[in-house]
Amino acid sequence: MMSELKTYYKSVCDADERIKSFIHQTAVLSSSAINKITGNKIFFKCENFQKVGAFKFRGACNAVFSLSNKELAKGVATHSSGNHAAAIALAARIKGTKAHIVMPDNSPEIKKKAVAGYGANITYCPPTLEARESTMARVLEQTGASFIHPYNSLQVICGQGTAAKEFLTEIPDLDILMAPVGGGGLLSGTAISSKAIKPGIKVIAGEPKGADDARKSFKAGKLIPSVSPQTIADGLLTSLGDITFPIILKYVDDIITVKEKSIIEAMRFVWERMKIIIEPSSAVPLAILLENPDLFQNKNIGIILSGGNVDLENLPF
Amino acid sequence: MMSELKTYYKSVCDADERIKSFIHQTAVLSSSAINKITGNKIFFKCENFQKVGAFKFRGACNAVFSLSNKELAKGVATHSSGNHAAAIALAARIKGTKAHIVMPDNSPEIKKKAVAGYGANITYCPPTLEARESTMARVLEQTGASFIHPYNSLQVICGQGTAAKEFLTEIPDLDILMAPVGGGGLLSGTAISSKAIKPGIKVIAGEPKGADDARKSFKAGKLIPSVSPQTIADGLLTSLGDITFPIILKYVDDIITVKEKSIIEAMRFVWERMKIIIEPSSAVPLAILLENPDLFQNKNIGIILSGGNVDLENLPF
């Protein structure tokens, strides 16, 4: 019998086969300035260069491409304020089906535009959990579309895990792999691939102090959802789900929180030194290293830069 | 006897050998969104990822590394408002010698900081040609340093030509190679490598309408310097020199000017679609394609992105 980890990882490998000709195998970049300042050798996996500008396209493709033709004919649906919505919209377009997206009406303009640009059918709702759920239920009833959760789905998780699989194939000698954590889709997929490929690697997540449900849940050993989280890292406002949490509890080594100031500093550091655009969520792992200069030294550290969708007219610096 | 072009290109190959272990062999990136909108296959050579954030490091290294030990002992010097100054400062530091930089006192903060960060000796002067020249003369007299011109120097030109050499080695089937033109160092080096490697390629330069001395000189067949040029592309304010101009006249196919609005649009387009940071000068060749959608279709077009040094607190959008 296969171990649980091997079973999960086999699903990552299946996802990889399913999506690889539709996604970008994103570049891995380094910066001698950032290496020097942090005292480590840091490798950045650039999911900001991924289609739709974020890793979310991996999980969305895997989930949409796994549907039967009969299911696909009725379309797909999700609720999301951002990157997952764009990812589902593009994955649906590739499969020639319709995407129905429920979005809070206060979503960033750049994200509304992106989703509309991929031809999705958008239904706006007030930015509350109740409004989102009732609107989503109505859309699903009217369309019969398949609901694809932004993170609490094994298909989505295994799609996100393909990023770490590619990363460790390109840079096998990482000591530590870091990713940000919001709902936990990227983190749980990253942990599955990392521990399956290299059992000795440390998987460490970064989380904003103002949205620290994952760290609290991880330390308590039970799900403790966020209450009115506040952070500039708008991709990390969501709380862990009942599918992502057990995987994280089992395969992640630590979750470390960072201040808003450090997130903005790390983001600016990457923009200025690497000349690449990352969104605040992407900067959270590097913020850990800037806040805790003695935590790691002389390590090979991989960081997954989760996305690059930023409203250029609304920068924090 | 070698032809003039072959002689020049041999110097590019010598430069390549001299500098290659000190510079980045920069990535070539593409964007399906930009390909779709322009109707061509566009390859971007990312000199914004080059050390000091601009192609200028190539020419600076070649010029500094070509000096004798006796010359190096007295240091190197230049006047520059930006990228060339940082490039000379870093090249000098690599050789363990001093860089003396004359900078206009109204230079962008980000560029002052960068030059100071590389340990150069900065002398500020008022932003006039007279002040710059008299200050430079004084610094050279006091130090005995070797003056390295920002563009009107064969060593600098041949260093810049290594970018096109790398580019055509990686993407041999380019139909057109485009670069921005200011003083003409990058353009003349690009033209030498392009025509030597692939005689049938077209080399096309982009220039802001508000600083169009190169186009005027090119059309008239004689040097016509700019009078109070105005453009957001702060790397392109300088006029051609008597060494760059004859090379450009002989080996460049066309120089096309663009509006400020198109430069800003092209810059934003690259930021949003490619998630990389480029400075306005880098956006000028793409601006040609956006302004003139029918000029080229179904071509393989190479564009050298010259640099990525932008003041993040002072963006045009």
Interface residues (C-beta under 8 A of the other chain):
Chain A: A27 L29 C46 N48 F49 G53 I110 R268 W271 E272 M274 K275 I276 I277 I278 G308 L312 E313 L315 F317
Chain B: A27 L29 C46 N48 F49 G53 I110 R268 W271 E272 M274 K275 I276 I277 I278 G308 L312 E313 L315 F317
